[in-house]
Amino acid sequence: MIYLDNNATTPLDPKVCEKTSWFLREHFGNPSSLYPIGRDARELVTEARQIIASALGAGRSEIIFTGSGTESDNFALRGVFDAFPDKDELITSAIEHPAVIETASYLERQGKKVTYVPVDTFGRIDLEALKAALSPRTALISVMHSNNEIGTIQSISEISRIAKESGTLVHTDAVQSFGKIPVDVDALGVDLLSISAHKVYGPKGVGALYIRKGTRIQPLIYGGHQERQLRSGTENTAGIVGFGEAVRILGERSEEDNERIAGLAARLKQGIEDEIPKIHFNGPEAERVKSTLNFSFPGLEAEAILLALATKDIYVATGSACSEDSEEVSHVLNAIGMRPEFARSTLRISLGRFNTEDDVDTVLRELPEIVRKLREISAFDPDLD
Ligand SMILES: Cc1ncc(COP(=O)(O)O)c(C=O)c1O
């Protein structure tokens, strides 16, 4: 199998698997219990929290574990609005993940005003439009660090600088950037930041929200007193311990991995561009997470290419894995100004830790042939478009 959909999810690192299995076998205690087996579980959760906090340049008490990146995003947006009843405006971007877009639209239904700041053809947010939208009533700016479909990296530190002038809080969804590019909460200047374990070779169903000390926020989930009363419910202890292990491994090898992955991605990109005529690369050349490659193949349905690749055991995504089961065209591709028929021809290839030179060779052998055959049977002539 050649797995090239690492932005959708990543394979569990074997060491994470080992640590999680060990934990599940040896530690069933409830971390809230005062006796030794509870204390042991609590200590392991604390250790994971410390590893994750250090990786983000944060303090341990600033990390709240959640059930997913989606929950972290919901918590950040709804939690801030619940804490600031006197403010009723949110600024976000047109290319956020549905976890933010749908929460923003929920807030709109609650009577809040939401500004979706546009982006240019490379997916870069219009900072002047963001500045123009800011008002004393703005409770929060939420802009993703890097985009899951086209990899565009936003200048979050610049956004934070603008926000600080008016005392507005800043949240960033760093689910796709964490582990791939440096993510430091002070360098970014953010008050809230979301991450998710399964994008960094950790288990599914566990995420975290960084909340800068002193930030006013209300919980999303009420109940027991877990997570400093900000996220009740008995912790997903095995998931958290696995998340910690995954982040510990990032510290050991992500720099080297990312350099190697960037090299593989660059070779794959060049090979595809050399071998397949009349395609279009989407996203910026420079300010991009290098492991994300997004191409349009005008005249073809991306799904047909995806399925043909799958018969060769090569797994990629169409425009966005998050909208894979939807007929709708990706809102990200729409926001960068792509026509719907063009968007429907778009494929996302995202590389990760376990990809090899051989994987790149195989894709470069199979993909041009698949595209050539599909074009032969397609009525569309890209020259006439
Ligand atoms: C940018 C971004 N934010 C949030 C999420 C949601 O994370 P999770 O799958 O942990 O809910 C994803 C997952 O695709 C993502 O890419």
The ligand as an ORCA input file, in Angstrom:
! r2SCAN-3c Opt
* xyz 0 1
  C      -7.363     21.929      9.781
  C      -8.141     20.886     10.510
  N      -8.817     21.222     11.624
  C      -9.525     20.336     12.314
  C      -9.593     19.024     11.927
  C     -10.414     18.066     12.729
  O      -9.622     17.266     13.550
  P     -10.251     15.891     14.112
  O     -10.251     14.931     12.979
  O      -9.331     15.495     15.232
  O     -11.613     16.220     14.594
  C      -8.909     18.613     10.776
  C      -9.019     17.211     10.288
  O      -9.119     16.953      9.113
  C      -8.164     19.572     10.049
  O      -7.500     19.240      8.947
*
